[in-house]
Amino acid sequence: MIRPLLALEAATDTVGVWTTLAQHIDKGESVSLLVEYRDRTVAAYLAYQIEDDGTTHVLRVLTAKPCQRQGIARKLLLSVMAQAERVTLDVHITNHPALALYGALGFEMDALLSEGYVRCVWVKSVQ
Ligand SMILES: CC(C)(COP(=O)(O)OP(=O)(O)OC[C@H]1O[C@@H](n2cnc3c(N)ncnc32)[C@H](O)[C@@H]1OP(=O)(O)O)[C@@H](O)C(=O)NCCC(=O)NCCS
């Protein structure tokens, strides 16, 4: 399963230093949501893991270039948020498309991490 995801990562511009996807998947604790073309190649994916405190931590969200700006990453994130009370993710401060996406969904910057990354947090509001 990891081969098509790595191919997609290699073909998509990313900003900042990313740990390798293999490191996350090797831990065997992450869940990946895939959006596939009819020929089963991957058009987008989101990987997350559940932390010990119940927080859903998004490890990756990525959409292939030809499929960007069609609302796919938004839908993937919304599907995760629908099942979570608290979602975190780390994004490079120069990754403006991703920051725009997360901001539009209600994520807020929470903490400055190393190497130019920020931790963003979304918490389900109690009605
Ligand atoms: C960031 C990324 C995942 C967005 O995927 P996407 O499927 O194109 O995003 P969506 O179409 O769901 O965008 C939803 C909203 O996010 C914002 N957004 C997404 N891409 C944007 C861009 N390039 N510029 C400005 N805003 C953007 C917009 O508000 C957009 O809504 P709109 O199209 O109605 O204006 C994609 O650009 C990507 O794969 N980038 C490379 C990998 C990456 O950096 N991932 C994030 C790491 S933390």
The ligand as an SDF file (V2000), in Angstrom:
LIG
                    3D

 48 50  0  0  0  0  0  0  0  0999 V2000
   -2.6900   21.6100    1.0840 C   0  0  0  0  0  0  0  0  0  0  0  0
   -3.4090   20.6030    0.1680 C   0  0  0  0  0  0  0  0  0  0  0  0
   -3.5030   19.2590    0.8790 C   0  0  0  0  0  0  0  0  0  0  0  0
   -4.8120   21.1210   -0.1510 C   0  0  0  0  0  0  0  0  0  0  0  0
   -5.4890   20.1010   -0.8880 O   0  0  0  0  0  0  0  0  0  0  0  0
   -6.7550   20.4170   -1.8220 P   0  0  0  0  0  0  0  0  0  0  0  0
   -7.4790   19.1340   -2.0360 O   0  0  0  0  0  0  0  0  0  0  0  0
   -6.2920   21.1540   -3.0230 O   0  0  0  0  0  0  0  0  0  0  0  0
   -7.5950   21.4070   -0.9030 O   0  0  0  0  0  0  0  0  0  0  0  0
   -9.1520   21.7930   -1.0620 P   0  0  0  0  0  0  0  0  0  0  0  0
   -9.5040   21.8540   -2.5250 O   0  0  0  0  0  0  0  0  0  0  0  0
   -9.9640   20.9080   -0.2010 O   0  0  0  0  0  0  0  0  0  0  0  0
   -9.1210   23.2830   -0.4930 O   0  0  0  0  0  0  0  0  0  0  0  0
  -10.0360   23.7120    0.4980 C   0  0  0  0  0  0  0  0  0  0  0  0
   -9.7060   25.1510    0.8690 C   0  0  0  0  0  0  0  0  0  0  0  0
   -8.3500   25.2660    1.3260 O   0  0  0  0  0  0  0  0  0  0  0  0
   -7.7650   26.5050    0.8780 C   0  0  0  0  0  0  0  0  0  0  0  0
   -6.7260   26.2300   -0.1150 N   0  0  0  0  0  0  0  0  0  0  0  0
   -6.3920   25.0150   -0.6360 C   0  0  0  0  0  0  0  0  0  0  0  0
   -5.3580   25.1550   -1.5050 N   0  0  0  0  0  0  0  0  0  0  0  0
   -5.0500   26.4900   -1.5400 C   0  0  0  0  0  0  0  0  0  0  0  0
   -4.0940   27.2630   -2.2540 C   0  0  0  0  0  0  0  0  0  0  0  0
   -3.2260   26.6940   -3.1150 N   0  0  0  0  0  0  0  0  0  0  0  0
   -4.0560   28.5990   -2.0460 N   0  0  0  0  0  0  0  0  0  0  0  0
   -4.9060   29.1810   -1.1890 C   0  0  0  0  0  0  0  0  0  0  0  0
   -5.8730   28.5050   -0.4820 N   0  0  0  0  0  0  0  0  0  0  0  0
   -5.9210   27.1720   -0.6610 C   0  0  0  0  0  0  0  0  0  0  0  0
   -8.9170   27.2560    0.2350 C   0  0  0  0  0  0  0  0  0  0  0  0
   -9.5820   27.9740    1.2650 O   0  0  0  0  0  0  0  0  0  0  0  0
   -9.7770   26.1120   -0.2870 C   0  0  0  0  0  0  0  0  0  0  0  0
  -11.1190   26.4930   -0.5170 O   0  0  0  0  0  0  0  0  0  0  0  0
  -11.5410   27.1240   -1.9430 P   0  0  0  0  0  0  0  0  0  0  0  0
  -10.9490   26.2590   -3.0150 O   0  0  0  0  0  0  0  0  0  0  0  0
  -13.0540   27.0710   -1.8850 O   0  0  0  0  0  0  0  0  0  0  0  0
  -10.9740   28.5190   -1.9480 O   0  0  0  0  0  0  0  0  0  0  0  0
   -2.6470   20.4600   -1.1970 C   0  0  0  0  0  0  0  0  0  0  0  0
   -2.3050   21.7380   -1.6760 O   0  0  0  0  0  0  0  0  0  0  0  0
   -1.3800   19.6130   -1.1070 C   0  0  0  0  0  0  0  0  0  0  0  0
   -1.4430   18.3930   -1.2580 O   0  0  0  0  0  0  0  0  0  0  0  0
   -0.2480   20.2500   -0.8790 N   0  0  0  0  0  0  0  0  0  0  0  0
    1.0500   19.5030   -0.7920 C   0  0  0  0  0  0  0  0  0  0  0  0
    1.0970   18.6540    0.4700 C   0  0  0  0  0  0  0  0  0  0  0  0
    0.9630   19.4930    1.7180 C   0  0  0  0  0  0  0  0  0  0  0  0
    1.5950   20.5380    1.8410 O   0  0  0  0  0  0  0  0  0  0  0  0
    0.1310   18.9880    2.6530 N   0  0  0  0  0  0  0  0  0  0  0  0
   -0.0730   19.6460    3.9320 C   0  0  0  0  0  0  0  0  0  0  0  0
    1.0370   19.3310    4.8590 C   0  0  0  0  0  0  0  0  0  0  0  0
    0.7180   19.8820    6.5060 S   0  0  0  0  0  0  0  0  0  0  0  0
  1  2  1  0
  2  3  1  0
  2  4  1  0
  2 36  1  0
  4  5  1  0
  5  6  1  0
  6  7  2  0
  6  8  1  0
  6  9  1  0
  9 10  1  0
 10 11  2  0
 10 12  1  0
 10 13  1  0
 13 14  1  0
 14 15  1  0
 15 16  1  0
 15 30  1  0
 16 17  1  0
 17 18  1  0
 17 28  1  0
 18 19  1  0
 18 27  1  0
 19 20  2  0
 20 21  1  0
 21 22  1  0
 21 27  2  0
 22 23  1  0
 22 24  2  0
 24 25  1  0
 25 26  2  0
 26 27  1  0
 28 29  1  0
 28 30  1  0
 30 31  1  0
 31 32  1  0
 32 33  2  0
 32 34  1  0
 32 35  1  0
 36 37  1  0
 36 38  1  0
 38 39  2  0
 38 40  1  0
 40 41  1  0
 41 42  1  0
 42 43  1  0
 43 44  2  0
 43 45  1  0
 45 46  1  0
 46 47  1  0
 47 48  1  0
M  END
$$$$
